[in-house]
Amino acid sequence: MIESMVAKWAMSGVLGAPPPAGAPVGAPIPGGNGGGGGAPPAGLGMQNIIFLMLGFFVLMMFLSGGAAKKEKKKRAALMASLGKHDRVQTSGGMIGTVVEVKDDEVVLRVDETTNTRIRFAKASVTSVLHKGKGAEDVIEEAVE
């Protein structure tokens, strides 16, 4: 059974050409794959490289799309949780306390001593540095 499979492979070229009769074991086979054989068929390597590059490109697009979606969701959660008394930083570097929040803009108090307030676009808020106290906590502190 095994001999017939080996013979079939030898005939199909899988194992290479059979050694000539009387040749020592390990000697190169004339016209076989031992030693200096010819160059690989032209064109096969380039096709494989193109398919590999195409696969990496598709993978890169898939992963970057997922990261962008995650960042967008995180940004939407930040805008939704923005409230009074939060300490925030804007894209311009201004740090202030939120006094008023509207649909598309926010009023920040940037100086405590002069009570200076500046109106910013809500989209310019990049991060919340410190979550402020809720209205109930402020009322409780005023009573105490």
NORPEUR-V502122 format. One record per backbone hydrogen bond with DSSP energy under -0.5 kcal/mol. NH is the residue of the N-H (numbers start at 1). CO is the residue of the C=O. If there is no record, write none. Layout:
NH|CO / NH|CO
//
This chain:
5|1 / 6|2 / 7|3 / 8|4 / 9|5 / 10|6 / 11|7 / 12|8 / 13|9 / 14|9 / 15|9 / 23|20 / 27|24 / 32|29 / 35|33 / 44|41 / 47|43 / 48|44 / 49|45 / 50|46 / 51|47 / 52|48 / 53|49 / 54|50 / 55|51 / 56|52 / 57|53 / 58|54 / 59|55 / 60|56 / 61|57 / 62|58 / 63|59 / 64|60 / 65|61 / 66|62 / 67|63 / 68|64 / 69|65 / 70|66 / 71|67 / 72|68 / 73|69 / 74|70 / 75|71 / 76|72 / 77|73 / 78|74 / 79|75 / 80|76 / 81|77 / 82|78 / 82|79 / 85|98 / 86|83 / 87|130 / 88|86 / 88|96 / 89|127 / 90|94 / 91|124 / 93|90 / 96|88 / 97|109 / 98|86 / 99|107 / 100|107 / 102|105 / 106|120 / 107|100 / 108|106 / 108|118 / 109|97 / 110|108 / 110|116 / 111|116 / 115|111 / 116|111 / 118|108 / 120|106 / 122|104 / 124|121 / 125|122 / 126|89 / 126|124 / 127|89 / 129|87 / 129|127 / 130|87 / 138|134 / 139|135 / 140|136 / 141|137 / 142|138 / 143|139 / 144|140
//
